[in-house]
Structures are given as C-alpha cells and as structure tokens.
Amino acid sequence: MDAIRRSAEPAEVVHEAGDPDAARGRVFEATVTRPYLSHASIGPSAAVAEWRDGRLRVWSHAQGPYPLRAALADVFGVAPEAIEVAHRPGAGCYGHNGADDAALDAALLARATPGRPVKVVWDRATEFRCAPLGPGMATRVRAVVGEDGRVSAMEVVANSAPHGNRPGRNGAPNLRAAAYLDKPFPTPRSGDVPLASGGGADRNAVPGYAIPNLRISKRIVHELPYRTSSLRALGGFANVYAIETMMDRIARETGRDPVAFRLAHLDDPRACAVIEAAAAAAAPLRARLQREGTTSEGAGWGLGYARYKNTAAYCAVMARIEVDAGIRVTDVFVGLDAGEIVNPDGAINQTEGGVIQAISWTLKESVRFEGAAVATQGWGDYPILTFSETPEVAVRLIDHPEAPPLGCAEAAQGPTAAALGNALRDAVGVHAPDLPLTREAIIAALELTQ
C-alpha cells in the first residue's frame, strides 16, 4: 500500500471546474486506503471444455462469453467462429474473477484429449492466489471551506493499481495460463476504464455535491507484481469512502449536523430525497433508543451518500454500530432511487446484498502478500462477514415511474463503507483512514490523536 500511496507515476486530470487553487479558507486534508480484495466467492472457479473436429466448446460461468470466446481464439490461433462458449450458472462473480482463467485451463487440457470433455475446478488456495484481485487504492481529498461554512473547493487524487484487465482489453487475452505458454501472451500495460464509461480508479471521484471549484485526478500504479482487474464498484468504493468521510469531518468540526450539511451542498432533489429517506427510516429506532435510555457507550451513527458513477442509482445509507473489541453493525437503513423500479423485490435484494458485502469489505477483508506472491490461502486468513454478524437491513425505495430505470446493483458499496467510517467517528471520536476497520486499525487511529 505504501507503493501505491507514494507512487510518482504521472497523474491524469480527468475532471476540472473553476479554479481550486484560488479558493481561500480553512483547509481539510486526508488520505484513505483500501487494501487488495478477493472476489471471495463461496464456490471456486470452474469450467468444462471439449475439442471435437477442430472446434472448441466451453461451458463457463464467465461474465462475458463473447470476450472470452475472442480471447480463446487469440490464444489458440483460430477463428472465433470455431469456438462456442455456453454460459452456465456458477459461483458468484463481481467483475473479473478466475472463471475465464479456468476456461482456458480446461481448453488446454481438452486439446490434449480430443473428443473427450475435461472439467477443471480450482481449489480454494488457487482461487485466492491466481484469480485477479480488486486493486489496492489510496485516495487523497483536499477541501477548502469558506467563511460562509460551505465547501468552496475540493481536489481528489485517486492512486490505484489497474482496474481494466478483463479478457480482450488492452489488446491481449488477459488469461493467466496464456502468459506461460511456449508462445506467451503477457498482460500489457493497462489503460484503465475511461471516466466516460463509468471510470475505473476515478469512478465516483467527482463529488456529487454543488462545489464550484474541482480538480479530480487519477494515477494508475503499474509497477507492482500483483494481478488486478475489475471488482464490484471499482474505484467507487474507496473514493466514496474518502469523499464522504471528509464531508462528515467538515460537518462535525464546523458544528453542523451531517445530514443538514450534505443537503445544503446538494442541488439535485433526488439526491436530497434519498438522504432524507435514510434518515427518516432510522429516526424511529434512534428515538426509541434515546427514550429508553438504551444508547450504549461506544455506539455511533453514520451516513454515507453517492450517486453511483454519477449517472446511475442514488443511494444513501444510515448505519448504527457498536464498538467494543471491534465493530459490530446492528442496523442499516437505505434510501434508494433507481428511477423506474420494475422489480422492487429484486432491487431490494440487490441492495441488501451490496450492503452486506460492503460491510464485509469495510470491516474484515484484506489480501495478504509475501513479497511478489499472494499469501492468502483460505478462509482462515481471509475472514468474511458471517451470518451471526449480519445486521438488520431496511431498504426504502423511491420509485420514479416517469424516469428511466437506473442500475442499482453496486450503488450501496461506497455509501455503506462511508456510513461505517462515519459511525466510528461518532462512536469513538476518530477517523480511521485505512481499511479494513479492524481492531488494529482503530487502535492505530486512536494513537494518532494522542
């Protein structure tokens, strides 16, 4: 993470408005980090392949059958029309995991036994060590607050390992075994995902608030030995955590209510509505705990908000935590606007799943390394959220039948992380900049304040 944080590779300005350098006022600065993450699906990657009469058939749970077909055609030097990739349900995938790699493994073995299908199933250690990882990131935020108490300028710089290495991107197959063939296909330098396509390292790095002076940059850190690619929300998870914990810090240190402070910086009524919905959903529980005098020491509430990709669903999350030996999340309330909601139950399910996964990322998950190799081997050294640790999650949908449907599957990732980080500050008075928010990270943050 130090290499990512301190990288001197060239930065690219991806968005600019006004003149941030001319802004005057109180300056707030912070850098947050996100570790490398695994897809950590319960089932490992698998595939079946068969060569017959010069044609290849593959059964795979890859996200992109057509890009996989093109990548396989490149590796084997055949026309794409000579390959059929049939999608089959498999273990969960949140972007680019090991499914495509397992497909090539099966195809290579099947080529040695024409006419016979070959099944490949990775074991758990292979899944952790060989599948593409979610990139480590370090995002720095600098904000200027004027005499009127408003944020007049913000600069965001996202340093990140590459997010855009799916099969076929950057002119290469990007399949693991392909790099070790007699005629190797090494992974080329990644170009990341353009902001116009949703962004990679810079996804959600542009604040969704009415701030007149902005400068948003990204720095892709290539000189690292770890294989990375797309993982749910891409850079949006770390960037929303960075921006939203900064907004909360400014609100608290200037004596403003965190909800009111955000609303004062928004000019989009739909953005305001999801924040108000999350706050309203949480209000009865907050009032009851206050009335009954059951608010425990070490308990805190936090808010996080973002519009995913700045173009998709609006999402606000209000979370309650209790801090003792670690963080326990007790309740989560979500306000979600996904435009016209065709399937309310599906939207709720997607949002609940995103919240639970984001809690796991924020509190627990981090890939370990030994030098240039992934050292994580199993669930013992890569803990994920358990059933007993899962909080109550309530999702309040705001339907707009007159508006286009918006994607909501990844909208809750960043706001959930930010809500937990802000709840930690509310509970114990410190901001923990480095994820995950383990006991050790909290102690380190407390020591910095002494």
Secondary structure as UniProt FT lines:
FT   HELIX           2..5
FT   STRAND          12..17
FT   HELIX           20..22
FT   STRAND          26..34
FT   STRAND          46..52
FT   TURN            53..54
FT   STRAND          55..60
FT   HELIX           65..76
FT   HELIX           80..82
FT   STRAND          83..87
FT   HELIX           99..111
FT   TURN            114..115
FT   STRAND          118..121
FT   HELIX           124..130
FT   STRAND          133..134
FT   STRAND          137..145
FT   TURN            147..148
FT   STRAND          151..160
FT   TURN            167..168
FT   HELIX           169..171
FT   HELIX           176..180
FT   HELIX           195..197
FT   TURN            201..204
FT   STRAND          213..220
FT   TURN            232..235
FT   HELIX           236..253
FT   TURN            254..255
FT   HELIX           258..264
FT   HELIX           269..292
FT   TURN            297..298
FT   STRAND          299..307
FT   HELIX           308..310
FT   STRAND          314..323
FT   STRAND          327..337
FT   HELIX           344..363
FT   STRAND          369..370
FT   TURN            371..372
FT   STRAND          373..374
FT   TURN            379..380
FT   HELIX           387..389
FT   STRAND          392..397
FT   TURN            401..402
FT   TURN            409..412
FT   HELIX           413..428
FT   HELIX           439..448
//
